[in-house]
C-alpha cells in the first residue's frame, strides 16, 4: 500500500490556529497528508499539545523546550522529559537545540537544555527533534560529543544550515527535514544540499504556521501546504511526487518508530 505524505513538524497549538484546528486537519487530509506531528516548544504547555494529539487519530506530538524558551521555562531534567514521553501519542523529544540568531535565551542555558534532551532521546529511543540556527560550530560539537556517549536517533528540522553541518548530521546517522524554504527564490544553496542528501535520510515538513511555501507565501502556513514542499523536493531529487511521498513517509516511520504504520496507511 502506498503511503500518503506526512508533515513531520508543525505547531497546531499556536494561536494562529485557535478555533481552526478541525478545519486545518481536514484540509490537510483533503490535500493528501496522512499524518501530522505537532511539536512541543514549552513543557509548561505540554498538556495542551498532548490533548491535540489525543483528539485526532492522525496527529502525534513531541515533548520538549525550544531553545528560545530555555531560560523562561521552568528548568526540566532528563527524568521529567522521560516521564512525560511515556504517553503513547508522544513520539519524539524536542524541539530543542541552539539558536544564536535571536538568542532569546543565554547560550549556556540553551546548551544545558539541549544536552538534557539528548539524554532523554538516548534513554527512550525516541528521536531528537533539533532546531539549529547560526550555531553550526557548537551544534556540530555537541551532537558529536553526545553521540560518543551513546547513540541516539534524531533529525535536524527545517534544515537551512551549511553543507558541513549536513554532512555531520548524516555521518551521525541523523536525518534532515526540509520545509517550504526550499521553494524560496533565494534558497539555491539549500536546494543544492537537497540534491546531495540521500533519499533515505529526507523528511518534509511545514513548520506551520511559519514559512509558507511558494505558491502560498504570505499566508499562514498549515500542514496541507507540505504538498508544495514535497513537490519541490521531488523535482530536485528527480523522482515522482508519489515516490517522494512513499520514501519520506517510510523514513518518518523508521525514525519515529512509535507511530504505528497503520496510523498512516489508514488515512
GUDRENPA-425389 format. One line per field, with one value per residue: residue in one letter; residue number from 1; z negated, y, x of N, C-alpha, C in turn. Coordinates in nm, 2 decimals. Example, Ala and Ser with C-alpha at 12.3 -4.5 7.8 and 13.67 -1.06 7.14 Angstrom:
<rs>
r = c(a/s)
k = c(1/2)
n_zz = c(-0.78/-0.71)
n_yy = c(-0.57/-0.22)
n_xx = c(1.32/1.28)
ca_zz = c(-0.78/-0.71)
ca_yy = c(-0.45/-0.11)
ca_xx = c(1.23/1.37)
c_zz = c(-0.78/-0.79)
c_yy = c(-0.33/0.00)
c_xx = c(1.32/1.29)
</rs>
This chain:
<rs>
r = c(x/x/x/x/x/x/x/x/x/x/x/x/x/x/x/x/x/x/x/x/x/x/x/x/x/x/x/x/x/x/x/x/x/x/x/x/x/x/x/x/x/x/x/x/x/x/x/x/x/x/x/x/x/x/x/x/x/x/x/x/x/x/x/x/x/x/x/x/x/x/x/x/x/x/x/x/x/x/x/x/x/x/x/x/x/x/x/x/x/x/x/x/x/x/x/x/x/x/x/x/x/x/x/x/x/x/x/x/x/x/x/x/x/x/x/x/x/x/x/x/x/x/x/x/x/x/x/x/x/x/x/x/x/x/x/x/x/x/x/x/x/x/x/x/x/x/x/x/x/x/x/x/x/x/x/x/x/x/x/x/x/x/x/x/x/x/x/x/x/x/x/x/x/x/x/x/x/x/x/x/x/x/x/x/x/x/x/x/x/x/x/x/x/x/x/x/x/x/x/x/x/x/x/x/x/x/x/x/x/x/x/x/x/x/x/x/x/x/x/x/x/x/x/x/x/x/x/x/x/x/x/x/x/x/x/x/x/x/x/x/x/x/x/x/x/x/x/x/x/x/x/x/x/x/x/x/x/x/x/x/x/x/x/x/x/x/x)
k = c(1/2/3/4/5/6/7/8/9/10/11/12/13/14/15/16/17/18/19/20/21/22/23/24/25/26/27/28/29/30/31/32/33/34/35/36/37/38/39/40/41/42/43/44/45/46/47/48/49/50/51/52/53/54/55/56/57/58/59/60/61/62/63/64/65/66/67/68/69/70/71/72/73/74/75/76/77/78/79/80/81/82/83/84/85/86/87/88/89/90/91/92/93/94/95/96/97/98/99/100/101/102/103/104/105/106/107/108/109/110/111/112/113/114/115/116/117/118/119/120/121/122/123/124/125/126/127/128/129/130/131/132/133/134/135/136/137/138/139/140/141/142/143/144/145/146/147/148/149/150/151/152/153/154/155/156/157/158/159/160/161/162/163/164/165/166/167/168/169/170/171/172/173/174/175/176/177/178/179/180/181/182/183/184/185/186/187/188/189/190/191/192/193/194/195/196/197/198/199/200/201/202/203/204/205/206/207/208/209/210/211/212/213/214/215/216/217/218/219/220/221/222/223/224/225/226/227/228/229/230/231/232/233/234/235/236/237/238/239/240/241/242/243/244/245/246/247/248/249/250/251/252/253/254/255/256/257/258/259/260/261/262/263/264/265/266/267)
n_zz = c(0.00/0.09/-0.07/-0.22/-0.22/-0.50/-0.74/-0.91/-1.10/-1.27/-1.43/-1.58/-1.81/-1.82/-1.85/-1.60/-1.49/-1.66/-1.73/-1.48/-1.42/-1.36/-1.10/-0.97/-1.00/-0.85/-0.59/-0.54/-0.53/-0.30/-0.11/-0.09/-0.30/-0.53/-0.80/-1.09/-1.28/-1.57/-1.74/-2.05/-2.22/-2.46/-2.77/-2.98/-2.86/-2.77/-2.82/-2.67/-2.41/-2.41/-2.44/-2.19/-2.03/-2.13/-2.05/-1.77/-1.54/-1.35/-1.44/-1.61/-1.87/-2.03/-2.31/-2.47/-2.50/-2.33/-2.22/-2.23/-2.46/-2.67/-2.89/-3.00/-3.06/-3.32/-3.47/-3.34/-3.38/-3.25/-3.35/-3.39/-3.13/-3.02/-3.17/-3.09/-2.83/-2.82/-2.74/-2.49/-2.26/-2.23/-2.04/-2.00/-2.11/-2.19/-2.04/-2.05/-2.09/-1.95/-1.91/-1.78/-1.65/-1.72/-2.00/-2.24/-2.47/-2.70/-2.58/-2.72/-2.88/-2.68/-2.58/-2.80/-2.83/-2.58/-2.60/-2.80/-2.68/-2.47/-2.62/-2.71/-2.47/-2.40/-2.61/-2.59/-2.33/-2.16/-1.88/-1.86/-1.81/-1.64/-1.65/-1.48/-1.44/-1.31/-1.46/-1.40/-1.46/-1.74/-1.75/-1.59/-1.75/-1.99/-1.91/-1.82/-2.04/-2.22/-2.08/-2.11/-2.37/-2.36/-2.13/-1.97/-1.82/-1.57/-1.41/-1.21/-1.20/-0.97/-0.79/-0.71/-0.71/-0.69/-0.44/-0.57/-0.82/-0.75/-0.65/-0.88/-1.04/-0.88/-0.89/-1.15/-1.15/-1.15/-1.05/-0.79/-0.77/-0.55/-0.48/-0.36/-0.28/-0.08/0.15/0.18/0.36/0.31/0.22/0.33/0.25/0.05/0.19/0.34/0.14/0.08/0.32/0.28/0.05/-0.07/0.03/-0.16/-0.39/-0.41/-0.52/-0.51/-0.59/-0.73/-0.94/-1.02/-1.19/-1.03/-0.75/-0.49/-0.19/0.16/0.37/0.17/0.03/-0.22/-0.33/-0.62/-0.71/-0.68/-0.76/-0.53/-0.32/-0.29/-0.07/0.14/0.07/0.08/0.35/0.47/0.36/0.47/0.74/0.73/0.66/0.87/0.89/0.89/0.75/0.60/0.55/0.39/0.17/0.07/0.00/-0.19/-0.38/-0.46/-0.57/-0.78/-0.94/-1.01/-1.16/-1.35/-1.53/-1.71/-1.61/-1.48/-1.19/-1.07/-1.14/-0.95/-0.71/-0.72/-0.65)
n_yy = c(-0.12/0.22/0.50/0.80/1.15/1.29/1.54/1.63/1.82/2.05/2.32/2.29/2.39/2.66/3.01/3.10/2.91/2.89/2.78/2.68/2.44/2.19/2.24/2.29/2.04/1.89/2.00/1.94/1.66/1.64/1.73/1.53/1.46/1.24/1.22/1.42/1.57/1.74/1.98/2.02/2.32/2.44/2.30/2.37/2.41/2.16/1.99/2.09/2.04/1.77/1.70/1.78/1.59/1.36/1.40/1.37/1.11/1.10/1.27/1.32/1.39/1.57/1.61/1.88/2.16/2.45/2.62/2.90/2.92/2.83/2.97/3.09/2.89/2.67/2.50/2.19/1.84/1.55/1.32/1.41/1.47/1.21/1.09/1.23/1.16/0.90/0.88/0.73/0.88/1.05/1.09/1.18/1.37/1.70/2.03/2.10/2.25/2.48/2.83/3.09/3.32/3.48/3.45/3.44/3.32/3.27/3.14/2.93/2.83/2.73/2.53/2.36/2.27/2.15/1.93/1.79/1.71/1.55/1.34/1.23/1.14/0.95/0.76/0.69/0.61/0.75/0.98/1.27/1.60/1.85/2.20/2.44/2.73/2.95/2.85/2.66/2.56/2.50/2.33/2.12/2.03/1.95/1.76/1.56/1.51/1.41/1.19/1.02/0.94/0.76/0.62/0.79/0.85/1.09/1.41/1.70/1.96/2.16/2.22/2.44/2.51/2.49/2.30/2.16/2.11/1.96/1.73/1.64/1.57/1.36/1.18/1.11/0.95/1.08/1.24/1.47/1.73/1.90/2.22/2.46/2.65/2.55/2.62/2.89/3.18/3.27/3.05/2.88/2.76/2.59/2.42/2.29/2.14/1.97/1.82/1.65/1.50/1.18/0.98/0.82/0.96/1.18/1.40/1.57/1.88/2.14/2.33/2.48/2.74/2.89/3.00/2.95/2.78/2.87/2.82/2.98/3.19/3.44/3.38/3.22/2.94/2.59/2.25/2.11/2.24/2.12/1.97/2.12/2.18/1.91/1.86/2.02/1.91/1.66/1.72/1.82/1.59/1.43/1.25/1.10/1.26/1.08/0.88/1.03/1.09/0.83/0.75/0.95/0.92/0.65/0.69/0.86/0.68/0.49/0.64/0.77/0.56/0.48/0.55/0.38/0.19/0.15/0.37/0.56/0.43/0.40/0.64)
n_xx = c(0.08/0.06/0.20/0.07/0.17/0.35/0.34/0.61/0.66/0.49/0.30/0.03/-0.08/-0.04/-0.14/-0.23/-0.39/-0.61/-0.93/-0.95/-0.85/-0.97/-1.06/-0.82/-0.69/-0.86/-0.84/-0.57/-0.59/-0.75/-0.58/-0.40/-0.24/-0.14/-0.07/0.02/0.27/0.27/0.45/0.62/0.71/0.72/0.73/0.56/0.32/0.25/0.04/-0.17/-0.08/-0.05/-0.33/-0.43/-0.31/-0.43/-0.69/-0.71/-0.69/-0.49/-0.29/0.01/0.25/0.53/0.76/0.91/1.15/1.19/1.49/1.46/1.31/1.45/1.55/1.32/1.13/1.03/1.30/1.39/1.46/1.63/1.50/1.23/1.15/1.16/0.96/0.72/0.73/0.63/0.37/0.16/0.10/0.31/0.59/0.84/1.14/1.17/1.09/1.43/1.76/1.99/1.99/2.14/2.08/1.86/1.89/1.72/1.74/2.02/2.33/2.46/2.25/2.09/2.25/2.27/2.00/1.97/2.15/2.02/1.79/1.90/2.00/1.76/1.64/1.83/1.79/1.52/1.49/1.34/1.32/1.53/1.44/1.57/1.64/1.82/2.01/2.23/2.44/2.63/2.90/2.90/2.68/2.76/2.97/2.84/2.65/2.82/2.99/2.79/2.70/2.91/2.89/2.69/2.46/2.19/1.87/1.76/1.67/1.76/1.55/1.36/1.58/1.83/2.09/2.46/2.65/2.85/2.74/2.53/2.66/2.78/2.56/2.46/2.67/2.65/2.43/2.19/1.88/1.76/1.52/1.32/1.17/0.93/1.12/1.28/1.15/1.19/1.30/1.56/1.70/1.89/2.13/2.04/1.88/2.07/2.19/1.98/1.98/2.20/2.16/2.11/1.83/1.71/1.73/1.58/1.32/1.00/0.84/0.62/0.66/0.46/0.28/0.46/0.67/0.54/0.53/0.61/0.34/0.22/0.32/0.32/0.08/-0.08/0.10/0.01/-0.05/-0.14/-0.01/0.23/0.25/0.34/0.61/0.70/0.67/0.86/1.09/1.08/1.12/1.38/1.51/1.46/1.25/0.92/0.62/0.47/0.66/0.83/0.66/0.62/0.88/0.97/0.78/0.81/1.07/1.01/0.85/1.04/1.22/1.05/0.96/0.76/0.52/0.25/0.24/-0.01/-0.15/-0.08/-0.13/-0.40/-0.51)
ca_zz = c(0.00/0.10/-0.19/-0.19/-0.28/-0.64/-0.79/-1.02/-1.20/-1.27/-1.56/-1.58/-1.93/-1.82/-1.84/-1.46/-1.46/-1.76/-1.68/-1.34/-1.41/-1.29/-0.95/-0.92/-0.98/-0.74/-0.47/-0.52/-0.48/-0.16/-0.03/-0.08/-0.41/-0.61/-0.94/-1.13/-1.41/-1.63/-1.82/-2.17/-2.24/-2.60/-2.86/-3.06/-2.78/-2.71/-2.83/-2.55/-2.29/-2.42/-2.42/-2.05/-1.97/-2.17/-1.98/-1.63/-1.52/-1.26/-1.49/-1.72/-1.93/-2.09/-2.43/-2.48/-2.52/-2.22/-2.27/-2.27/-2.59/-2.77/-3.02/-3.06/-3.10/-3.44/-3.44/-3.33/-3.37/-3.16/-3.41/-3.37/-2.99/-3.00/-3.23/-3.00/-2.70/-2.83/-2.68/-2.36/-2.15/-2.23/-1.96/-1.98/-2.21/-2.14/-1.97/-2.13/-2.01/-1.97/-1.82/-1.81/-1.57/-1.81/-2.14/-2.34/-2.60/-2.71/-2.51/-2.82/-2.92/-2.56/-2.57/-2.91/-2.80/-2.47/-2.64/-2.88/-2.58/-2.40/-2.71/-2.71/-2.34/-2.41/-2.71/-2.55/-2.19/-2.08/-1.81/-1.90/-1.71/-1.66/-1.59/-1.48/-1.36/-1.33/-1.57/-1.34/-1.53/-1.87/-1.72/-1.55/-1.87/-2.09/-1.85/-1.81/-2.18/-2.28/-2.02/-2.16/-2.50/-2.33/-2.01/-1.99/-1.69/-1.56/-1.29/-1.21/-1.14/-0.89/-0.77/-0.62/-0.76/-0.60/-0.39/-0.67/-0.93/-0.69/-0.64/-1.02/-1.07/-0.81/-0.95/-1.28/-1.12/-1.17/-0.93/-0.76/-0.73/-0.47/-0.49/-0.25/-0.25/0.04/0.26/0.19/0.47/0.26/0.14/0.42/0.18/-0.02/0.30/0.38/0.03/0.10/0.43/0.24/-0.07/-0.03/0.02/-0.28/-0.51/-0.39/-0.56/-0.47/-0.69/-0.71/-1.05/-1.03/-1.09/-0.97/-0.63/-0.39/-0.06/0.28/0.41/0.06/-0.05/-0.27/-0.40/-0.74/-0.67/-0.75/-0.72/-0.39/-0.23/-0.27/0.07/0.23/0.04/0.13/0.50/0.50/0.32/0.57/0.86/0.70/0.65/0.99/0.86/0.89/0.62/0.53/0.49/0.28/0.05/0.02/-0.06/-0.31/-0.49/-0.51/-0.65/-0.91/-1.02/-1.06/-1.26/-1.46/-1.53/-1.80/-1.53/-1.42/-1.04/-1.03/-1.16/-0.82/-0.60/-0.73/-0.60)
ca_yy = c(0.00/0.34/0.59/0.95/1.24/1.32/1.67/1.59/1.92/2.17/2.37/2.31/2.46/2.80/3.10/3.12/2.80/2.88/2.76/2.64/2.31/2.09/2.27/2.27/1.90/1.84/2.05/1.86/1.53/1.65/1.76/1.41/1.45/1.14/1.23/1.54/1.57/1.87/1.99/2.10/2.42/2.47/2.19/2.43/2.40/2.03/1.93/2.14/1.98/1.63/1.70/1.79/1.46/1.27/1.44/1.33/0.98/1.12/1.37/1.28/1.50/1.56/1.69/1.94/2.30/2.52/2.70/3.03/2.92/2.76/3.05/3.13/2.78/2.60/2.41/2.05/1.75/1.43/1.23/1.46/1.45/1.07/1.06/1.29/1.09/0.77/0.88/0.67/0.97/1.12/1.01/1.25/1.46/1.83/2.06/2.15/2.28/2.61/2.94/3.21/3.43/3.56/3.45/3.48/3.26/3.27/3.02/2.83/2.77/2.65/2.41/2.27/2.22/2.06/1.81/1.71/1.65/1.44/1.22/1.17/1.07/0.83/0.67/0.64/0.57/0.84/1.07/1.41/1.70/1.96/2.33/2.50/2.85/3.03/2.78/2.54/2.50/2.44/2.22/2.00/1.98/1.89/1.64/1.46/1.47/1.33/1.06/0.94/0.88/0.66/0.66/0.84/0.88/1.23/1.48/1.84/2.00/2.28/2.24/2.55/2.54/2.47/2.17/2.10/2.06/1.85/1.61/1.60/1.50/1.23/1.10/1.06/0.87/1.16/1.27/1.61/1.76/2.02/2.29/2.55/2.73/2.50/2.68/3.03/3.22/3.29/2.93/2.78/2.68/2.48/2.32/2.21/2.04/1.86/1.73/1.57/1.42/1.05/0.98/0.75/1.05/1.30/1.41/1.70/1.94/2.28/2.42/2.57/2.84/2.97/2.96/2.90/2.76/2.91/2.94/3.03/3.28/3.55/3.32/3.14/2.81/2.49/2.11/2.08/2.31/2.04/1.91/2.21/2.15/1.78/1.86/2.08/1.82/1.55/1.78/1.83/1.45/1.37/1.14/1.14/1.30/0.96/0.82/1.12/1.07/0.70/0.74/1.03/0.86/0.54/0.74/0.90/0.57/0.43/0.73/0.79/0.42/0.46/0.57/0.26/0.21/0.15/0.51/0.63/0.36/0.42/0.77)
ca_xx = c(0.00/0.14/0.18/0.05/0.26/0.35/0.40/0.68/0.68/0.40/0.26/-0.11/-0.13/-0.01/-0.26/-0.27/-0.48/-0.71/-1.06/-0.95/-0.77/-1.05/-1.06/-0.68/-0.66/-0.94/-0.77/-0.45/-0.63/-0.80/-0.46/-0.33/-0.14/-0.19/-0.03/0.09/0.34/0.27/0.57/0.62/0.81/0.71/0.68/0.46/0.20/0.25/-0.10/-0.25/-0.02/-0.09/-0.47/-0.45/-0.27/-0.53/-0.81/-0.71/-0.62/-0.37/-0.19/0.10/0.32/0.66/0.77/1.04/1.16/1.26/1.60/1.41/1.24/1.54/1.56/1.19/1.06/1.09/1.41/1.34/1.57/1.61/1.40/1.10/1.12/1.13/0.83/0.62/0.73/0.57/0.23/0.17/0.10/0.44/0.68/0.97/1.19/1.20/1.21/1.54/1.88/2.06/1.96/2.23/2.04/1.78/1.95/1.62/1.80/2.16/2.38/2.49/2.12/2.05/2.33/2.23/1.87/1.99/2.21/1.93/1.70/1.97/2.00/1.62/1.63/1.92/1.74/1.39/1.50/1.26/1.41/1.56/1.40/1.67/1.63/1.96/2.02/2.35/2.51/2.69/3.01/2.86/2.59/2.84/3.05/2.75/2.59/2.93/3.02/2.69/2.69/3.02/2.84/2.59/2.38/2.05/1.81/1.72/1.67/1.76/1.43/1.37/1.72/1.88/2.23/2.57/2.68/2.93/2.65/2.45/2.75/2.80/2.43/2.45/2.77/2.60/2.31/2.07/1.80/1.73/1.38/1.31/1.05/0.90/1.23/1.34/1.08/1.21/1.38/1.70/1.75/1.96/2.23/1.97/1.83/2.19/2.20/1.88/2.02/2.30/2.13/2.05/1.68/1.67/1.76/1.50/1.18/0.94/0.76/0.58/0.69/0.34/0.22/0.56/0.74/0.46/0.60/0.55/0.27/0.14/0.40/0.24/-0.03/-0.05/0.13/-0.06/0.01/-0.17/0.09/0.35/0.25/0.42/0.75/0.73/0.68/0.99/1.20/1.07/1.18/1.52/1.57/1.43/1.16/0.78/0.57/0.43/0.78/0.88/0.57/0.64/1.01/0.98/0.69/0.89/1.18/0.94/0.81/1.16/1.27/0.95/0.91/0.65/0.40/0.21/0.23/-0.15/-0.20/-0.06/-0.20/-0.55/-0.56)
c_zz = c(0.00/-0.02/-0.15/-0.25/-0.43/-0.67/-0.92/-1.13/-1.18/-1.41/-1.57/-1.71/-1.93/-1.80/-1.70/-1.42/-1.57/-1.70/-1.54/-1.32/-1.33/-1.14/-0.90/-0.90/-0.87/-0.60/-0.44/-0.47/-0.33/-0.07/-0.01/-0.19/-0.51/-0.76/-0.97/-1.27/-1.46/-1.74/-1.94/-2.17/-2.39/-2.68/-2.94/-2.99/-2.71/-2.72/-2.71/-2.42/-2.29/-2.39/-2.27/-1.98/-2.01/-2.09/-1.84/-1.61/-1.44/-1.31/-1.61/-1.77/-1.99/-2.23/-2.44/-2.49/-2.41/-2.29/-2.30/-2.41/-2.70/-2.90/-3.08/-3.11/-3.24/-3.40/-3.44/-3.31/-3.28/-3.22/-3.38/-3.23/-2.96/-3.06/-3.14/-2.87/-2.70/-2.76/-2.53/-2.24/-2.14/-2.15/-1.94/-2.10/-2.15/-2.10/-2.07/-2.04/-2.05/-1.86/-1.86/-1.73/-1.65/-1.95/-2.24/-2.47/-2.59/-2.65/-2.61/-2.86/-2.80/-2.56/-2.68/-2.88/-2.68/-2.51/-2.72/-2.78/-2.50/-2.49/-2.72/-2.58/-2.35/-2.50/-2.66/-2.41/-2.10/-2.01/-1.86/-1.78/-1.73/-1.58/-1.60/-1.39/-1.40/-1.45/-1.52/-1.42/-1.66/-1.85/-1.68/-1.66/-1.96/-2.03/-1.85/-1.95/-2.24/-2.21/-2.07/-2.30/-2.48/-2.22/-2.05/-1.85/-1.69/-1.42/-1.31/-1.13/-1.07/-0.85/-0.67/-0.65/-0.65/-0.55/-0.50/-0.78/-0.87/-0.69/-0.78/-1.06/-1.01/-0.86/-1.08/-1.27/-1.16/-1.04/-0.91/-0.72/-0.66/-0.47/-0.36/-0.20/-0.11/0.16/0.28/0.30/0.43/0.20/0.23/0.35/0.11/0.08/0.34/0.27/0.05/0.21/0.39/0.12/-0.02/-0.06/-0.11/-0.41/-0.51/-0.45/-0.51/-0.58/-0.65/-0.81/-1.06/-1.17/-1.02/-0.83/-0.52/-0.26/0.05/0.33/0.30/-0.03/-0.09/-0.35/-0.53/-0.69/-0.75/-0.69/-0.58/-0.29/-0.21/-0.13/0.16/0.20/0.10/0.28/0.54/0.47/0.43/0.70/0.84/0.70/0.77/0.97/0.88/0.75/0.54/0.47/0.38/0.15/-0.01/-0.06/-0.19/-0.42/-0.55/-0.61/-0.79/-1.00/-1.08/-1.17/-1.38/-1.48/-1.63/-1.72/-1.46/-1.27/-1.00/-1.05/-1.03/-0.71/-0.60/-0.67/-0.45)
c_yy = c(0.12/0.43/0.73/1.03/1.26/1.46/1.64/1.69/2.04/2.20/2.40/2.38/2.61/2.89/3.11/3.02/2.79/2.88/2.71/2.50/2.21/2.11/2.25/2.13/1.84/1.88/1.97/1.72/1.53/1.67/1.63/1.39/1.35/1.15/1.36/1.52/1.71/1.88/2.08/2.20/2.47/2.36/2.24/2.42/2.26/1.97/1.97/2.06/1.83/1.61/1.70/1.65/1.35/1.28/1.38/1.20/1.00/1.24/1.31/1.40/1.47/1.63/1.75/2.09/2.36/2.60/2.84/3.03/2.86/2.83/3.08/3.01/2.73/2.50/2.26/1.96/1.63/1.34/1.28/1.44/1.31/1.03/1.11/1.21/0.95/0.76/0.82/0.76/1.06/1.04/1.07/1.34/1.59/1.91/2.13/2.19/2.41/2.71/3.07/3.33/3.53/3.57/3.49/3.42/3.26/3.13/2.91/2.76/2.68/2.52/2.31/2.20/2.12/1.93/1.72/1.64/1.53/1.32/1.15/1.09/0.94/0.72/0.61/0.58/0.65/0.94/1.21/1.50/1.83/2.08/2.39/2.62/2.93/2.98/2.66/2.48/2.43/2.32/2.10/1.94/1.90/1.76/1.53/1.41/1.37/1.19/0.96/0.87/0.77/0.70/0.70/0.87/1.03/1.28/1.63/1.89/2.13/2.32/2.35/2.60/2.50/2.32/2.09/2.04/1.95/1.72/1.56/1.52/1.37/1.13/1.04/0.98/0.95/1.19/1.43/1.63/1.89/2.08/2.37/2.64/2.68/2.56/2.83/3.06/3.23/3.17/2.83/2.70/2.56/2.38/2.23/2.10/1.93/1.77/1.62/1.48/1.29/1.05/0.92/0.83/1.17/1.29/1.55/1.75/2.08/2.37/2.52/2.62/2.92/2.92/2.89/2.89/2.84/2.79/3.01/3.13/3.40/3.50/3.25/3.00/2.71/2.36/2.08/2.13/2.23/1.98/1.99/2.19/2.01/1.78/1.92/1.98/1.70/1.60/1.78/1.69/1.37/1.24/1.19/1.19/1.18/0.89/0.90/1.10/0.93/0.69/0.82/0.98/0.73/0.58/0.79/0.79/0.49/0.51/0.74/0.65/0.39/0.48/0.44/0.28/0.22/0.29/0.59/0.56/0.38/0.55/0.77)
c_xx = c(0.09/0.10/0.16/0.16/0.24/0.41/0.47/0.71/0.59/0.37/0.11/-0.17/-0.11/-0.14/-0.31/-0.38/-0.60/-0.85/-1.07/-0.89/-0.85/-1.05/-0.92/-0.65/-0.74/-0.88/-0.65/-0.49/-0.68/-0.69/-0.37/-0.22/-0.21/-0.17/0.04/0.15/0.34/0.37/0.57/0.74/0.82/0.65/0.56/0.32/0.18/0.11/-0.18/-0.21/-0.07/-0.24/-0.50/-0.42/-0.38/-0.66/-0.83/-0.63/-0.49/-0.28/-0.12/0.18/0.45/0.65/0.91/1.03/1.24/1.37/1.56/1.36/1.33/1.55/1.43/1.11/1.11/1.19/1.36/1.46/1.53/1.50/1.26/1.06/1.08/0.99/0.71/0.61/0.67/0.43/0.25/0.16/0.22/0.54/0.82/1.01/1.23/1.08/1.31/1.66/1.94/2.02/2.04/2.19/1.96/1.83/1.84/1.66/1.95/2.21/2.41/2.36/2.07/2.12/2.29/2.10/1.89/2.05/2.11/1.83/1.77/1.97/1.86/1.60/1.71/1.85/1.60/1.39/1.41/1.35/1.41/1.52/1.48/1.64/1.77/1.96/2.14/2.44/2.59/2.80/2.97/2.76/2.67/2.92/2.96/2.69/2.70/2.97/2.92/2.67/2.80/2.98/2.74/2.50/2.24/2.00/1.77/1.72/1.70/1.65/1.45/1.51/1.75/2.02/2.33/2.58/2.76/2.84/2.57/2.53/2.77/2.68/2.43/2.55/2.73/2.47/2.18/2.00/1.79/1.59/1.38/1.18/1.03/1.01/1.29/1.27/1.12/1.31/1.53/1.76/1.82/2.06/2.16/1.92/1.95/2.21/2.10/1.92/2.12/2.27/2.06/1.90/1.64/1.69/1.67/1.36/1.13/0.85/0.71/0.64/0.57/0.32/0.33/0.60/0.65/0.53/0.53/0.46/0.19/0.21/0.31/0.12/0.02/-0.02/0.04/-0.02/-0.03/-0.08/0.22/0.36/0.34/0.57/0.79/0.75/0.81/1.10/1.20/1.14/1.33/1.59/1.53/1.35/1.02/0.73/0.53/0.55/0.84/0.80/0.60/0.77/1.02/0.89/0.75/1.00/1.12/0.91/0.93/1.22/1.18/0.88/0.80/0.51/0.36/0.19/0.08/-0.21/-0.18/-0.14/-0.35/-0.60/-0.59)
</rs>
